[in-house]
Amino acid sequence: MPLFGKSNNDDKPKLVETVGPVPEGYHVVQVLQVAEVGHDPIHMQTKVLKDIKRQCNSFGFDGFCNYKTTASSDGTNDTLYAYADGIKAN
């Protein structure tokens, strides 16, 4: 995921993606949340990022910002939670 930029997938609309604050010219529409349970941290990170992007596309957002993750474990399963602000252009 770029620190700030556009997705490079040509068959879908380009999404603004940033771990930082709301970019100039955009506003927050909705908080996006996803969770993934598993044992493979890299797979889980990839999955939650794809889910955030899928939510942006399904809601018609231009992208997301303030992307954050947190994790927990019960000793058997790991859970990765991801949060981001869905944004649209002003």
PyMOL commands that set and color helices and strands:
alter all, ss='L'
color gray80, all
select helices_A, chain A and resi 41-59
alter helices_A, ss='H'
color red, helices_A
select strands_A, chain A and resi 4-6+16-18+26-38+63-73+78-89
alter strands_A, ss='S'
color yellow, strands_A
deselect
rebuild
show_as cartoon
